[in-house]
Amino acid sequence: MTDPDTLRRRALDALTTARARTALLTDCVDDAELTAQHSPLMSPLVWDLAHISNQEEQWLLRAVAGREALRPEIDSLYDAFEHPRATRPSLPLLAPAEARAYAADVRGRALDVLERTPLEGRPLVDAAFAFGMIAQHEQQHDETMLITHQLRRGPAALDAPAPPPATDAQGLPTEVLVPGGPFTMGTSAEPWALDNERPAHTRVVPDFLIDTVPVTNGAYLAFIEDGGYREERWWAPEGWAQIRAHDIGAPLFWRREGGQWLRRRFGVVEPVPEDEPVVHVSWYEADAYARWAGRRLPTEAEWEKAARHDPATGRSRRYPWGDEDPTPAHANLGQRHLRPAPAGSYPAGRSPLGVRQLIGDVWEWTSSDFLPYPGFAAFPYREYSEVFFGPAHKVLRGGSFAVDPVACRGTFRNWDLPVRRQIFAGFRTARDVQGTEVL
């Protein structure tokens, strides 16, 4: 990816795809819904809309092109670090029509910058990095807005077809052996990789076993029915305090009614499908389930080795299936469906060892704290990754049905607080190899 025309086409496609999704998420509700705060955990949708464009202006128009600020007076309003989500409705935000006009103005100017800017000579523009960064940023906020849609009450505003069935899931082994030894973790070559994915470096892990598919609703129901939420012994102390304080007894959006478990999904109440990966569970819930099952959460390094390492060649792939970009045959990405696909789906997306659904469907909690790789350098700003490093945040991997391919790859790292439940997060479990047979 060094040809300027190819880079410009790729950047244009990524920016256009992101903006079409932003429009879908904001045009499907009225202005009152856009300006409302549907949960103190999230911003009003109109804040996200203007924030996306303010970041685009700051990085593409000002930093890349050196142009004068269009609306410098609004920079502080849309600074995510200056104003917590719960307080954003009280700010003098741009109204929906004004936010849309600002977004259109910035985008028109940004495309002119893309057309005119040499895509080499500066780290910010090499391989169109800044344009890729902004496309990823918009898609990340599109996922955030989709979470807001899940939290909002009222009739459904979004619709999408169901994912394809899992046609060959029967007979899959429950777990896969991943041979120990060194592998290459992270990347120094992926042109749009973000700073926390860099640099590539060698990690060594011992042999381990990992679930072939993510933990399903049916498997998680067994944990619930066995009293998992009532047994302190399965829980980290902080997690036990959390579920007791908030009277949590099931994944977020679930409820038991008439002897049946139901869930609310984007305004629709439906029976919990037992064959889908469980979603909307916190790290504490994932960790407790793993303990109950006599297993554990995989480390981040184990997850990446299972997803990228090819034992036949010794190299790390971009994705479990190879180096080619994702297609609808590989993974459930891009909000094509508003739910995870059944466990065992997407055989074309399996890893060399046969692990499935490592990309898409649900973010997967790992046991690892969010920490920098050896040789990490913040770029282009500390607030993207560096300020979050430490034991407060846990790493999630793999993406979800809400993630666009531009913001998802085998090296991509997500992170969040272990109490978070509104995000589209599930998990799979692992165990050490101790002379036991593969199940």
Order of alpha helices (4+ residues) and beta strands (2+ residues): alpha-alpha-alpha-alpha-alpha-beta-beta-beta-beta-alpha-alpha-beta-beta-beta-alpha-alpha-beta-beta-beta-beta-beta
